[in-house]
Each structure stands twice: as C-alpha cells, then as structure tokens.
Amino acid sequence: MFIDKDKINLFTAAQDISIREAMRLIEANKRGLIFVLNADDKLVGSVSDGDIRRGILNGCQLDDQLSAVMNSNPFTVSIQEQKTLDMKQITEQGIKLVPVIDAQGKIHHFLSSEPEKASPTIENPVVLMVGGRGIRLEPLTQNIPKPLLKVGNKPILQTILERLHLFGFRNVYLCTNYLSEHIEEFCGDGSSFGLNIRYFKEDKKLGTIGAVKYLEDQLKLPFLVMNGDLLTSLNYKSVLDFHIENNAKLTIGSASYEAKVPYGVLQTEGCQVTSILEKPTYSFRISGGIYALSPEVLSHIPKGNFYDITDLMDVLLREKQSVVAFPIEEYWLDIGQHQDYEKANLDYKNLFNKSNP
C-alpha cells in the first residue's frame, strides 16, 4: 500500500521531542512506530513501541529526548529501489512500514504491507479472568461480581471489552466463577461489543491461571491473559507485539509502584552510620495483571489444580526460558479495594471519555 507525502507527519517526529510525546504519536498512528527526523527533516532513525519499553527498563525516563531510544539504522529504500522491493518478503521479516527516501535523505512517501484502517483485526485470543469473589470490596460485591461494578457509569468489564475491540481483538474467553450467570447475561455471545465471547466456568477455585489450562485446545496462537478488574489506558496490542518481537514464552505487564518510607533510613557500615535518607521513596516494578503467553507454556499448568501465574513464572525461570517484562507507563489501576474504586470513578472521566467508546 502507498502512503503519500501528505500523511508523512502521522508517522514522523522530531528527534528532540520527549519519549512521552512519542508514545502518544505511536498510539495515534496505530502502526507501532514512528520515524525520527532532524532539524532539516532528514530521516535519522526510527522508534518502535518496543524500543521505548526496552529503554524504560534500561533506565530511560519519559521526559528524556526521543533520541535516547532511537534505532539509528532503520530499513529504508530509495525511490529507485522501491520498484524492485518485494513487500511480501519484507513483511515476513516483521517490517510493516518502509520509508522511501529521496536524494536529500528525506522521506518522499511510505510503503506499507497493511491496509490503512483504524484497527486491523487480531486473531490472537484474550482470556479475561473474571471469577474472583471481590471480598475486599464488600458489601458492593455481595450481589454483583466485581467486573460488573460501574466505573464511569458503565461496568469495568464493559470498558475492557470495548477497548479490546478498539485495538482489534475479536476472540475473547471469560473464565468465570462467582456469580457467573450475571456476567454471562451481561456479555452474551459478545456480538453487542463486536466480539466473539466464549466461557469457561470454574467449578472450584483454580488460582490466577489454572482455568486457562481448560482452554488449551483453543489457544494455538500467542494470547493475552488479563485480570477483569483493571482500569488502564494501555493499548493491549502493544503487549502482544512486544511478546512476539522478543520471542518470549511469558511477558509480564509491569506497572511502576512507589513506596514512601515515613522514617529516616540509615545507611551503615557495621555499627557506623554513614548517611541518613530522610523519608525516601523507592520505586519498584510490579506484576500488573496483564500477560502475554506462548501456547507451549500451557503444558506446565496442571489440569484441575489450583495454580497461580506466579507458579508458572517460577517454573519458566527455573528452566531459563524467556520471561520478559513489558513496562506499563500508561495509566493503570488495580481496583481491589474501596479507595481504588473511588479513585477509578474520579479518574475515568478525564482518562477515557475523550477517546473511548
């Protein structure tokens, strides 16, 4: 597909903008990357969503310049070379957007292997874990499952399903348990959300990943597993793309968590105090309840037993298989307690009403 010069600005950015702004541009163009131009509008590099996530894990900050995570040798062709370019072969190498460069090193137009549409359909399945009891949110969850609690005047689960459709996902499995009939009645076959929804009901508690074993025959492509009580502005497709790009067995969506120590922290050598940190804040990366898995890891999950995602992590790490972290820098909130639920309702209007269904 030919993308003409009038749309170059959708896929390019100046090298001195921030990583944060680049993430916004990549989200908007729905291609997973942008190309970087210098002050003379010459192509000097490219930045994918994966480049940004790896940069963050290596210590880059969202306010750093885009050049900090830039690939300075992107694949390009000249105007003459485009005539003999085999786009099928290029696509098989994972390249979906090719800049065509003029004699001055500027982008003349793009060649794309994908049709220009908002949300290319994604066949990869998504498994939503929606069977939890939600004890910490009682009495709100005494007669309604937690995923159906309303945030922003619609159930949490509805927001998740609408966003899955927005980003191109179509095949969704819901693992239910507590008040499962309420969820099945609300979601139906998924057609009202533009989705194909199927169900697995746990007859007993199977942990955070155990129920997925029963879907093994349907999960033949890399797939997502997500908690059904998360509010996030993350593009879920970026997790799947990152997983495939890194050839991982398990990808863990990793949110940032800060803990402030309300005391002076002593630094010591033996019994000697060398310094004191007054009420320091420490940052950690935590498991964010969003995962991408390759189908072969399901062989590690025992059928019919209680099994948590952390159990699977331990097995894969012991076997030295590829377990990678995907940094979630977008808005993310686990709605586990009453204060989280209150915050979600306060945040929803500003975060989602502008762009979401």
N, C-alpha and C positions, 0 to 999 in steps of 0.2 A: 504494500500500500504506500502511496506517495503522500507525504505531509508537506505542504508548501511553506514558503518562507514567511507567509503571513501569520503562521502559528508557531514560529520558532520560539517566541517569548514564553510559550507554555512549557517548554522543555529545556530552558536555559536559565542561568543565574550568574550574577557577578561573583567573582571569587572572594570578595571581601564581605559578603553577607554572612550572617550567623548560621550555625548549624540548625538552630531552632527555626529560622525562616526557611531554610532549605527543606526541612521536614514538612512544612506547610505546603511548599510548592510541589513536592513529590506527591503528597496526599491529593492535591488538587488535579494534577495531570493524569493520575491513575495509571502511570506507566512504571512506577517503581524506581525511577532515577531522573536525574537532570544532568545537563551538560554545562560545564563551567567556562565562562568567557572572561578574558582580561579586559582592561580599560579600552583596548582597541577593538573589542568584540571578536577577537580571535579565540578559537577553541583551545583551551589549555588543560582540560581534564573532564572527568565525569564523576558523579557521586550517586551511588545507589542507596536505597534504604538500608541494605545490609552493610555497606561501608560505614554508614552513620552509627548503626548499632554496635559494630565492632570497635569503632573509635570511642564510643562511650564506655565500653567495657575496658578499654585501654587507658581511660582517664580523661578523655576529652570532655569538655563542658558544652552545654547547649548554646552558650553565648560565645564560644570560640568561633573564629572565622572558618568558613566552609573549606578553605584550602587545607585545613588540618586533617581532613578525612578524604581528600581528593585522590582519585586514581589519575595520575598524570599521563597515562598512556592508553586512552580509550580506543576502541576499534572504530576506524573511520575508513571511508573510501573517497577517492577524488571523483569529480564529475565524469571523467573519462572511464574510471574503473567501474562505476556503477552499472555500465552496460553489460558487463560480464559477471556481475555478482550473482551468486547462487543463494537466494534468500532462504531456501529450504535448508541448505547445508548450514547457513549461519544460524538459523533458528534452532537447529539440533545442538548447536554449541551454547545455547542459552541466551543468545543475543537477539533482542526483540526490537531494538530501535537503533538504526545506523545513521550517523550524521554524514552527509555528503558535503565535502569541503571544496571550496573554490581555490584559485591560485594564491589568494591572500591569506589562506588559513582560516577563513570564516565559513560558518555553516550556510550552505546555499538552500538545502532542504533536508528532509529526513526520509528514509525508507523504513517501513515498519512491517513486521510479519503479522501484526494483529489488526483487525478491523477497528476503526475509530468509533468506539462506543463506550458508554459510561461504565458498565460493569460486565466484562466478559464472564460468561458462565463458568463456574468452577465445579468440576465433578467430585472433587475430594470431599469426603463426608465430614460432618461435625457431630460430635457426641456431646450433649449437654447433660450434666449431672444435676438432676432436679428433684432428688428423692429425700433430701435432708429434712430433719424434724424442725429445725429452727428454734430450738429451745431458748436460746438467749434473747429471742425476740418475742417471747410470750409476754402478754396474752394475745398479741397481734396474730400469732400463728396457730392459735388453738383451733380455729375453724377454717383456715386457709393456708395452703402451702406457701413457704417463703417466696418462691419465684413469682407468685401472683400478687404479692404486696405491691401497692401502687406507688410509683415514684414518678413525679411529673404528670399525674393524672392518668397513668397507664401502668399496667403491671411491668415489673422488672423484666420478666421473660419476654414480654412483647417488644420492648426496646432491643433486647438482644437479637430476637428473631428478625426484626426489621433491619437491623444493622448487618446481620449476616446476608440478607438478601441484597442490601445496598452494595456490598462488596463482592457480590457474585456467587455466593454459596447457595446451593439449592437442596442438597441432601442432608437432612438432619435427623439424628436419633435422640430421643429423650429417654433417659434412664430414670424411672420414677420409683417411688415407694410410698412415702407419707401423703395421704390424700390424693393419690394418683388420679382418681376419677375427675377431680377438679381440673387438673392440668390437661387431661385428655379432652374434656368437654370444651375447654377454652381454646386449645390449639387445633383440635380435629385432625384432619389429614394434612394440614399446613397450607392448603390452597389459598386461604384468605391472606396469607403472608407471601404468596408466591413461592412456597417451599413444598418439598415432599417430606413429610414428617412421619416417622415410624417410632414405635415404642418398645421398650423392654422394662417390665415391672419386676423389681426385686421382691422376692418373697421373704427374704431376710436381709439384714444389713450386710453389704459386701464391700464396704470401705469406699475410698475415693476413686478407685479404678477397677475394682473387682468385677463390676457388672459389664464392663466393656468386653470381657472375655466371651460373653454370650453373643456378641456381635461379630465375632472373628470372621465368619464366612462372608460378611458384607463389607468388611474393611480391607479392601485389596489395594487401596492407594494410601499414601501418606494422609493422615487425618488429624483433625483438632479434637482435643478434649477440653471442655471448659466448665467451670462452675456456673450454675444458673442464678447466682446472686451477686454478680459483678456488674458494676457500672463503670464503663470505660469508653473513652473516645478513640481507642486504638483501632486501626484498620486490621481486622483479624487476618486478612490475606497476607499481610507483611510477615506474620509469624510463620505461616506455611511456606512462603517464599524463602525466608531465612533458613528454615529447616532443610529445605531441598537444596538450596545453594551451598550449605555447609555439609551436605551429605551426612546428616546426623541421624542417630537412632531415636533420640529423645531431645526435644527442645523445650526448655522451661521458660515461660514468660516471667521475667524477673522485674519486679517493681522495686522502687527505692523506698527505704524506710529509715527514718531518723529517730534516734533515741537521745533525749537530753538527760544528762546526769545532774540531779539537783544539788550536787555537793562538789566541793573541791576534790579533784582527783590527784593523788600523789604519785609522782614518778620517783622510784627509789633504786638504789644500788646497795644491796644488803640492807643495813638499817639506816643508811644515809639517804635523806631526801634530797633529790637533785633538782626537782622543779615541782610546781603545782599548776594544774589546769583548772581554772575556775569554771565550774558548771559547763563542761564541754558537751558538744553534740557529736554523736557518732552516727555515721551512715552505713547502712547495710543493704545488701540486695536480698530480697525475699522471694519465695515462690509465689507467683501472682495468680494461680488458679487457671492459667491458660497454657495449654501444652500442645505440641505437635509430636506425633509419633509415627514411626515407620511400622508397617504391618507386622514385620517379623518379630518385633518385641513382644507381641501378644503371646508368643509361645512361653514366655516366662511367667505369665499370670496363671495361677491355679484356678480351675473352674469350681465354683461353688463355695470358695473360701473367702473370708474377709481379707482384703488386700488393698493397701493404700498406695498411692502414687510414689510415696517415699520408699516403699519396699521395692518398687520397680527401679527407682533411681539407684538404690544400694546395689542391686544385682548387676545393673549395667555398668556401674562404676567399678565394681569388683572385677568384672570381665574386661575392663578397659575399652568398652565400647564408647562410641561418640555421644556424649551428653553435653549439650551446649546451652548457654544462657542467652536469651533474647531480651535486651533491656527495654522495658516499657517506660518511656519518658512522657507519654501522653497521660491525660487524666485517668486515674484508676482508683476505685474504691471497692473494698470488700464489705458488703452490707451484712455484717454479722451481729451487730449489737444496736441498741436503740439509738445511741448517739450517731452511729453510721447511717442509720435510716433517716434520721433528721437531717444530717448533712447532705445525703443524696438528694433529698427533696429540695433543699436550698440551692444545690449546685445545678440541678437538672435544667432549669430554665435557661441559664446563661450558656451552658455547655452544648445542649442538644437541640434546642428549639430552632436555632438558626439554620441547621443543615440536615437535621434528621427528619424522617417521616413522622 
